[in-house]
Amino acid sequence: MSKKNLILIIIYIATALFWLFLTFNSRHSESEAGYYLQIFLFIIPFVGSVIGFSNARLWGGFRSSVGRAITFLSLGTLTWSIGMLIWNYYIFLAQVEVPYPSLADLGFILSWPLWTIGFIQLFKATGAKFALRESKGKILFVGIPLMVTLASYYLLIVVGRGGVIEWSSGGLKLFFDLFYPIGDVVILAIALMLFSLSYNFLGGHYRKAVWFLTAAFVANYFSDFLFSYTTTQETYFNGHFVDFLFATTMFILSLGLSMLDTQLLSKET
């Protein structure tokens, strides 16, 4: 096991133990103790992005497709962690309820296009484009986005938001209300296409890295769904299970970035 992976695992275990303590401790306060879980939600993706940037440098940075892919995926992870840093500012320093939309949402929303660009670069690097020459690849290219879109409308809009988008709200709120579910659909569809189309073009450790990256965005999709649902039902609180699910998502994503390491490749080839 690499030192990078070990660092991430130790941080995640600490996060899991802390969340379990909050959940099963009778003194747990939904409005106070759960705030401290948000610190881990900043630390995990921040460390993951640093590891990612380090690996991108080993690939030659922007000089290679893999280097560009890791860079953009790491940038998306970094902006997500910045969103959580701002979230922590609201609850610890400003000591106010986190507004919606807020500067934290700006950090979260920037991660979507950066992750998307990263996956597109990884799509090119893995040779997945060659699968599009086959009938099966073409069917997957059309079918996966269609299925994700239909499922997303039901989960993210009908269930998650009670079937209501407040068109009259206008401005930033309407933008974020629309961009969040659209971003989820786009990134999940691309991740699933990458996994499906590149499966026969990857080998060894890097196939595992793509598995982890795909699993991370599947987990992110359901994390966003549960967050939308719990906020709509007014049952969300800092320290909720959905926060731990977001922490797990960022841990899996960070592990995927950590596995894209040229040094690991040299050991296995």
C-alpha positions, 0 to 999 in steps of 0.5 A, a space after each residue: 500500500 502506498 503512503 498516499 493511500 495510507 494517509 487517505 485511509 487513516 483520515 477516512 477511518 478517523 472520520 468514520 469513527 467520529 461520525 459513529 461517535 456522534 451518531 450513537 452518543 446520547 449527548 449528540 446535538 444536531 445543532 452543535 456537535 455535528 458541525 465538527 464533521 464538516 471539518 473532515 469534509 474539507 480535509 479529505 478532498 483537500 488532501 486528495 487534490 494535493 495527491 492528485 496534483 502530485 500525480 499529475 506532475 509525474 505524468 507531465 502535467 498538461 503535456 499528457 492526456 492523463 496529466 491533464 485528466 488528473 489535473 482537472 479532476 484534482 482542480 474539481 476536488 479542490 474547488 469542492 473542498 474550498 466550498 466546504 471551507 466556506 461552509 465551515 466559515 459560516 458555521 464556525 466563524 460567522 456562526 450563522 445558518 448557511 445561506 442558499 445560495 452562498 459562496 460555498 455553492 460557488 465552490 461546489 458548482 465549479 467542481 462539476 465542469 472541472 470534473 467533466 473536463 477531467 473525465 473527457 481527458 481520461 476518456 481520450 487517454 484510456 482509448 475508450 473512443 475506439 469502442 465507439 467504432 463498434 455497435 455496442 459502443 454506439 448503443 452505450 454512448 446513446 443509452 447511458 445518458 438517456 437512462 441517467 437522464 430519465 432516472 435523474 428526473 425522477 430521483 432528483 426532481 420528483 423525489 428529491 425536490 418534491 417535483 418542484 423547481 421554483 421558476 419564479 425565484 429567478 436569479 442565482 437560486 434558480 441557476 443553482 436549482 437547475 445546475 445541481 441536477 444537470 451537473 449530476 446527470 452530466 458527470 454521472 453519464 460521462 463516468 459510466 460511459 468511461 467505465 463501460 467503454 474503456 473496460 477492454 482498454 485498461 489493465 492492471 492498477 489503472 483499471 482499478 483507478 477508473 473503477 474508484 473514480 466511477 464509484 465516487 461519482 455514483 456515490 456523489 450522485 446519491 449523496 446529492 439526491 439525499 441532500 436534496 431530499 433531506 433539505 426539502 423534507 427539512 430533516 437535514 442537519 450538520 452531522 447527518 448521514 448524508 454528510 458521512 456519505 459525502 465524506 465517503 464519496 470524497 474518500 473514494 474519489 481521492 483514492 482514485 486520484 491516488 491510484 493514478 500514479 506512474 510509480 505504481 505503474 512501474 512497479 506492476 509492469 
